[in-house]
Structure formats: C-alpha cells, structure tokens
Amino acid sequence: MQDEVNVTKTKKAPNIDTISLSPQISKKFQDEVNHYQKLFDELRYEVSKVVVGQSDILNFMLEAILSNGHCLVEGIPGIAKTLLLRTLSIVTGSEFKRIQFTPDLLPTDIVGVTAYDKKKGFYTVKGPVFANFVLGDEINRAPPKVQSSLLEAMQEKQVTIGHNSYHLPQPFFVMATQNPIEQMGTYPLPEAQIDRFIYKIEMKYPNMEDEQKILERNISLRKFEEFNIMPVMNPKDILELQKDVQKIYLDPKIEKYIVRLVDATRNPKKYNLELGKFIEFGSSPRASIALFIASKSHALLNGKVYVTPNDVKAVALNIFRHRMILTYEGQAEGIKVEEIVKELLSKVPVI
C-alpha cells in the first residue's frame, strides 16, 4: 500500500506547518525506518550509561555519520567530546583511534610510513587514520601540512603511503575538535578545509542536573569497562543506514528552498536580510549538498521517509556556522553567525 502525494500551499507568510509532503513510499521502507527508531533508542540508551546529557550533540553526530560526512566540534576541555565518540564507537561495534594533534606532529604520524627490514624488505606501517571512527583532537594545534593530510583522507577516503594508495575502512568518520579559549600556538584551519566538514557543532556546558549525575558516573573514578556498554549495531549496519538515507524522499520544492537558503547567504539584499551587510562571503555549493543530505538524515533519524522544511531548518545552523565569513565590521560588533542564520530562516520563503 502506498501513500499519496499531498502538497498544501499558502499565500500567506511561509509557514512550514502548512506544508505536508508525503511521497509514494513503500510500506516496506516505512517499516524499515520504524525499525531503525528502536535501534537508535537502544543506541542512545547505551551511550547514556557513560555520557550524561549532550543528547542534541549525539543526534548531530548521528546525522553526520548517516550523511557519510564529518564533524568539527568546538568546546572547552572536559565536556566529554572524546568520551562521546569513544562510547559511540563501542555501541556501533566500530574501531576507534585517537590522534592528538601537536606542533611537532608529522603527516606520516597520521597516515603511516613505509619501513624496511632486512628479512622482509619494505613493508607498510599503517597510521591511526585506519579506523572507522577517528578523533582528531585539537586539530588546530598542528601545522597546515599535517592538517591537510587528515583532510585529504576525509575527502578521498584513501591515503597514499610511499607509492601505494590504500582505501580506508568503511564507514569512515572523523570528529575533529577545537578549543575555543586557547589561541596561542595554534594554526587556524583555512576556510577551504573547514568547508569539508558537513557540520560544525558547538558543545556547551552541561546543566546543573546533568552535572550532578556526572559526579556519580565519573569516568575518572571508574574503569570504562565497568559501564558494561553493549554494541547494538555493527559497521555494516551503518553502511546500510547510509544507503537508506539516500532513499528518503526530498521534493523538488524542498530542493528549491535549500537553494534559496544558500543563495540568501550570497545575495542577502535580495531577501531583505538586515544582518546580511555583515556577510563578506556566502556559502559554497557544498552547503547546498550538505543541506540536501543532512536533512534526509534528520528525517530518517526522526522516523520519517520524506523531508519537510522543518528538517532543513533543523540542520541549517550546523551547516552554515562555518560556511559564512563575516566582514571586519561584523566581527568588531560581535555579530554571531547564529543571528544571521536565525534571520535567514525567518525571511527566506519556503515556497
């Protein structure tokens, strides 16, 4: 049995509640998506055994993984960035590796090196990038040449060691972190490299209730194994989920809405954006692609087989946060990209 297409329009100001898009999706696929919800609930439960709160951050990371993308996470030390990814790797049955970026790090420390032994001749020693989940801790502390070696692996899903190229394990997800309060001795990521992250997430302090729970589950006082975390899926399941994300229906009207949102960052006057004067450079086509795939991931994560404007709006901030360059005037006046995105979402018409 199939659902019928139902599109409702309004002549008033854009109201996403008045738009309902139900494509012709098979009941079998809807059942699969419903099954995934149980899987996601189990995953969240297992992660919550160790990581207190940060449920939004977990959902953002899941969206990035389902989109076959990568995350740049900004947050002060000690708020469970590393712990979250490590726990997620166990719950998904995936291999986890951590790379601590430092000023003396070399590209070979990440991708690997060709070595020589008298008995076996030349052989390859693979670096820590060969894992399903890779944490690039404080990526802005390493020189640009080292940063680019990881970013190349993110884009190409392969690395070159010596004269040979090697494919990275699938799925392959990188979470790079930045410390926003320490700028001495850092090498800011160029905009062209930051653009390769599908999401930039800001991780905040936990609330008081969650912090009290943290005292009881302090990972510093207990061994990680004591939490008895159980895997609820495996890497093959993630690959299957990534394929199913592509099956999520996205109507051409939503495509036009996505293109208009990105166009508004480049031509703010056309959409009467008051804060648009503070935009030096708008977002690249990667923003359109990211909105397209991430909105599908958000829909699947919430049990839907089609995308609505709500899904696009839900992922917009994480996508635009690092893809708009502000003018010097905007930076001097303390204008936040979040403020511009908020105005953009309120003024760009859905239809």
Order of alpha helices (4+ residues) and beta strands (2+ residues): alpha-alpha-beta-alpha-beta-alpha-beta-beta-beta-alpha-beta-beta-beta-alpha-beta-alpha-alpha-alpha-beta-alpha-alpha-beta-alpha-alpha
